[in-house]
Amino acid sequence: MSLAQVDTALYDQQLKAKAQRITEQFQVFTPPALNVFSSAPSHYRMRAEFRIWHDDNRSYYRMFDPETKAPFNVTDFIAGSARIGELMPALIDSISASSVLRHRLFQVEFLTTQKGEALVSLIYHKALNAHWADEAKRLQHLLNIAIIGRSRKQKVVLKTDTVTETLHVAGQTYHYQQVENSFTQPNAGVNEKMLAWASECAQNSPGDLLELYCGNGNFTCVLAQHFGKVLATEISKVSVNCARHNFRLNGIGNAEIARLSSEEFTQAMRGARQFRRLRDIDLNSYDFSTVFVDPPRAGLDKGTEKLAQNFNRIIYVSCNPETLKKNLLTLGETHRIEKMALFDQFPYTHHAEMGVYLIRTRHSRDA
């Protein structure tokens, strides 16, 4: 189903069906009952992107039917945040009225926050000049937004390329810088529920935390309170810099971050390879008891699976149930599932975001 054509009256029905599918998919592990965290039925996406179609003197947002791939114009995007819904008609009207802004524009991207900040990227098949910047600045002022212009090998930042999201988790408030064109959790309301669930799993944990794939520190800032020290890893340089900023923003003083992939960190932990990027971090000073992983859709590689088996506790957030299930076949050799959760990050779609909390019951044969 296209997110531009959703029926909110069907939300409870689709979530029930999704939960049933996930329960059946993972029943081989005999996990505890699935804990289901729902989304708001509408206005839940903080990010959205649309292709732009031009016809005569008018421009339109366009999406594509996921089944037929046929394009259709979008006038109302009910999945988008209230701020996106407010901006869409005003933005496209202004673009339609300006030959400079319309010319060779092919995509628009929105990044918003729960407090109403908005960053809009206009993406072109042309070089952007001073005339374009003047027009875009007027639009930026008119709509009270920040605008970025992009074309091949060109990025024009008129005001800023970040927003600051505010999340409320278990009675505490957290602030996160989010950078244009880098990964952030799209459903802020469900993200708050994911953070609260992970925090509950981490309560009363002894020792230190290792976090792999930490992104902009989304989970790190919340989990750090439960551990003596935290070592987080992330391969993206932009995300590493953003995470460090967010540690400062939230007063996190017990977390360090290393720019390494999970495969590289596994090599470092086993002493198979040394990395200059770890030269200021003493791995031997950590007493790791828990590992938190939130990998990409490919899941954990074999080396990281084996590394995780050496931890007493594993908190695993997954955006792909298929690869999660494969990883659990290995992790289940040493750990049992204590909790399993479904987070409906993407309502009305097949996508299922999951959380699994595992406790070690035996040692790995490779330990």
C-alpha positions in Angstrom: 0.0 0.0 0.0 1.3 3.5 -0.8 1.7 5.7 2.2 -0.1 8.4 0.2 -3.2 6.2 0.1 -3.5 4.8 3.6 -6.8 4.3 5.4 -6.2 5.0 9.1 -9.4 3.0 10.0 -7.4 -0.1 9.1 -4.4 0.6 11.3 -5.3 -1.7 14.2 -6.1 -4.5 11.7 -2.8 -4.2 9.9 -0.8 -4.1 13.1 -2.6 -7.2 14.4 -1.8 -9.0 11.2 1.9 -7.9 11.3 2.2 -9.1 14.9 0.7 -12.4 14.1 3.1 -12.8 11.2 6.1 -12.0 13.3 4.9 -14.4 16.1 4.7 -17.2 13.7 8.0 -16.4 12.0 9.9 -16.6 15.4 8.0 -19.4 17.1 10.9 -21.8 16.4 12.8 -20.1 19.2 9.9 -20.4 21.7 10.3 -16.8 22.8 8.1 -15.0 25.4 5.0 -13.3 24.2 5.6 -10.6 21.7 5.4 -7.0 23.1 3.8 -4.8 20.4 4.4 -1.1 20.3 2.1 0.8 18.0 2.6 4.0 16.0 0.3 6.9 15.7 -2.0 6.0 12.8 -1.2 9.3 11.0 1.4 12.1 10.9 4.2 9.9 12.3 7.0 10.3 9.7 9.5 13.1 10.5 11.1 12.6 7.1 9.7 12.3 3.6 10.9 12.6 0.0 9.0 13.2 -3.2 9.9 13.3 -6.9 8.8 16.5 -8.6 6.8 16.5 -11.8 6.3 19.6 -14.0 3.4 20.1 -16.3 3.1 23.5 -18.1 3.4 26.1 -15.4 2.6 23.9 -12.4 4.7 21.5 -10.3 3.5 18.4 -8.4 4.8 16.0 -5.8 4.9 12.5 -7.1 5.1 9.0 -5.7 5.1 5.5 -7.3 2.7 2.7 -6.6 4.8 -0.1 -4.9 3.0 -2.8 -6.8 2.4 -1.4 -10.3 5.3 1.2 -10.2 2.9 3.7 -11.8 3.5 7.3 -10.8 0.7 9.4 -9.3 0.5 13.0 -8.0 0.4 13.5 -4.2 -1.6 16.3 -2.7 -2.0 15.0 0.9 0.6 12.8 2.6 -1.1 11.6 5.8 1.9 9.7 7.0 4.0 12.9 7.1 4.4 14.9 10.3 2.0 17.8 10.9 4.7 20.2 9.8 5.3 18.3 6.6 1.6 18.4 5.9 1.5 22.2 6.6 4.5 22.9 4.3 3.7 20.7 1.3 1.0 22.9 -0.4 2.8 26.2 0.5 6.1 24.9 -0.8 4.8 23.5 -4.1 2.8 26.7 -4.8 5.9 28.8 -4.3 8.0 26.5 -6.5 5.3 26.6 -9.2 5.4 30.4 -9.1 9.1 30.7 -9.6 10.8 29.7 -12.9 14.1 29.8 -11.1 13.2 27.4 -8.4 11.2 25.1 -10.8 13.8 24.8 -13.5 15.2 21.2 -13.5 14.1 20.5 -9.9 13.5 16.8 -9.6 13.2 15.9 -5.9 12.2 17.5 -2.6 13.2 16.1 0.8 11.7 17.1 4.2 13.3 16.6 7.6 11.2 17.8 10.5 11.1 17.6 14.3 8.3 17.1 16.8 8.7 20.8 17.8 8.2 21.9 14.2 11.7 22.6 12.9 11.9 22.0 9.2 14.8 21.5 6.8 13.9 21.2 3.1 16.4 20.0 0.4 15.7 20.9 -3.2 17.6 18.6 -5.6 18.3 19.7 -9.1 19.7 18.6 -12.5 21.5 21.9 -12.9 24.2 24.0 -11.3 22.9 26.4 -8.6 23.9 30.0 -8.9 23.4 33.3 -7.0 20.1 33.9 -8.7 18.8 30.6 -7.4 20.2 31.4 -3.9 18.3 34.7 -3.8 15.0 33.0 -4.7 15.5 30.2 -2.2 16.4 32.7 0.6 13.1 34.5 0.0 11.2 31.1 0.1 13.1 30.2 3.3 12.0 33.4 5.0 8.4 33.1 3.7 7.9 29.6 5.1 10.2 29.8 8.2 12.3 26.8 7.1 15.9 26.1 6.3 16.7 25.3 2.7 19.5 23.3 1.2 20.1 23.2 -2.6 21.8 20.1 -4.1 23.0 19.2 -7.5 25.8 17.1 -8.8 28.9 17.8 -6.8 27.2 20.9 -5.2 25.6 21.5 -1.9 24.4 25.0 -1.0 23.5 25.5 2.7 21.5 28.7 3.1 21.1 28.6 6.9 21.9 25.2 8.4 22.0 21.6 7.4 20.8 20.2 10.8 17.7 20.2 13.0 17.5 19.3 16.7 15.0 16.7 17.7 13.7 16.5 21.3 12.6 13.0 22.6 11.0 12.1 25.9 12.0 8.8 27.3 11.0 7.4 30.7 10.5 10.8 32.2 13.7 12.3 30.8 14.3 14.6 27.9 17.0 14.1 25.3 18.1 16.4 22.4 19.6 15.1 19.2 21.3 17.0 16.3 20.1 15.4 13.0 22.1 16.0 9.8 20.5 16.4 6.4 21.0 13.4 4.2 22.2 11.1 7.0 20.2 8.3 8.8 17.8 9.2 11.6 14.8 7.2 12.9 11.9 8.4 10.8 9.1 7.7 13.3 9.9 9.9 16.4 7.0 8.6 18.5 8.0 4.9 18.0 11.6 5.8 18.4 10.8 7.0 21.9 9.1 3.7 22.6 12.2 1.8 21.3 14.5 3.8 23.5 12.3 3.2 26.6 12.2 -0.6 25.8 16.0 -0.8 25.4 16.5 1.3 28.6 14.3 -1.1 30.5 16.3 -4.1 29.2 19.6 -2.4 30.3 18.5 -1.5 33.9 20.6 -2.9 36.7 23.3 -4.1 34.3 26.7 -4.5 35.8 29.9 -3.5 34.0 30.3 -1.6 30.7 28.4 -1.4 27.4 29.7 -2.1 23.9 27.5 -0.6 21.2 27.9 -1.4 17.5 26.4 0.7 14.7 25.6 3.6 17.0 24.7 6.1 14.3 24.2 9.6 15.8 24.1 8.2 19.4 20.3 7.8 19.4 20.5 4.8 21.8 23.8 5.6 23.4 22.6 8.8 25.1 19.7 6.9 26.8 21.6 3.7 27.7 24.7 5.3 29.1 23.1 6.0 32.5 22.9 2.2 33.1 26.6 1.4 32.7 29.9 2.4 34.1 31.4 3.2 30.7 30.2 2.9 27.1 32.3 2.3 24.0 30.3 2.9 20.8 31.4 2.3 17.2 30.2 3.7 13.9 31.7 3.7 10.4 30.1 6.9 9.1 32.3 10.0 9.8 29.3 12.3 9.7 27.4 10.1 12.2 30.5 9.9 14.5 30.8 13.7 14.6 27.1 14.0 15.2 27.2 11.4 18.0 30.0 13.3 19.8 27.9 16.5 19.5 24.9 14.7 21.0 26.9 13.3 23.9 27.9 16.9 24.8 24.3 18.1 24.2 22.9 15.5 26.7 25.8 15.7 29.2 26.9 12.1 28.5 30.4 11.9 30.1 31.0 8.2 30.2 30.8 7.3 26.5 33.6 7.2 23.9 33.2 6.5 20.2 35.5 4.9 17.6 35.1 5.1 13.9 35.2 1.4 13.1 32.9 -1.1 11.3 31.7 -4.0 13.4 34.0 -6.3 11.4 37.0 -4.1 12.2 36.1 -3.9 15.9 35.8 -7.7 16.1 39.3 -7.9 14.7 40.6 -5.4 17.3 38.9 -7.2 20.2 40.5 -10.5 19.1 43.9 -8.9 18.8 44.0 -9.8 15.1 44.6 -6.3 13.9 45.6 -2.9 15.4 43.8 0.4 14.4 45.1 3.9 14.6 41.5 5.0 15.3 41.7 3.1 18.6 45.0 4.6 19.7 43.4 6.7 22.4 41.1 4.0 23.6 42.3 1.3 26.0 40.1 -1.7 25.3 41.6 -3.5 28.4 40.1 -0.9 30.6 36.5 -1.9 29.8 34.6 -4.6 31.7 32.0 -5.4 29.0 28.9 -7.2 30.2 26.4 -6.1 27.5 26.5 -5.5 23.8 23.9 -3.4 22.0 23.5 -3.8 18.2 21.3 -2.1 15.7 22.8 -3.3 12.4 21.7 -2.5 8.8 19.4 -4.8 6.9 22.1 -7.3 6.3 22.2 -8.1 10.0 25.3 -9.3 11.9 28.2 -10.9 10.0 29.6 -14.2 11.3 32.5 -12.6 13.2 30.2 -10.2 15.0 27.8 -13.0 15.8 30.7 -14.9 17.5 31.8 -11.7 19.3 28.3 -11.1 20.7 28.2 -14.7 22.0 30.9 -13.7 24.6 28.6 -11.1 26.3 26.3 -11.9 29.1 23.6 -9.8 27.7 22.7 -8.8 24.1 20.2 -6.1 23.2 19.5 -6.4 19.5 17.3 -4.0 17.5 16.7 -5.1 13.9 15.1 -3.5 10.8 15.0 -6.9 9.0 13.3 -9.9 10.6 14.8 -12.3 8.0 18.4 -11.5 9.0 17.5 -11.3 12.7 16.2 -14.8 12.5 19.4 -16.1 10.9 21.5 -14.3 13.5 19.3 -15.9 16.3 20.1 -19.4 15.0 23.7 -18.7 16.1 23.1 -16.5 19.1 20.6 -19.1 20.4 23.5 -21.6 20.8 24.6 -19.5 23.8 21.7 -17.3 24.8 18.0 -17.5 25.5 15.5 -14.8 24.5 14.3 -12.9 27.5 12.2 -10.3 25.7 11.0 -9.8 22.1 9.3 -6.7 20.8 7.7 -5.4 17.6 8.0 -1.6 16.9 5.7 -0.4 14.2 8.0 2.2 12.7 6.4 1.9 9.3 2.6 1.5 9.5 0.7 0.1 6.5 3.8 -1.6 5.2 5.3 -5.1 5.4 8.3 -3.6 7.3 8.8 -4.7 10.9 11.3 -3.2 13.3 12.1 -5.6 16.2 13.9 -5.8 19.5 15.3 -8.9 21.2 16.9 -9.1 24.6 19.0 -12.2 25.2 20.7 -13.6 28.3 23.7 -16.0 28.1 23.1 -19.5 29.3 26.3 -21.2 28.1 29.7 -20.2 26.8 30.6 -20.2 23.1 32.7 -23.1 21.8 35.0 -20.4 20.2 35.5 -18.5 23.5 
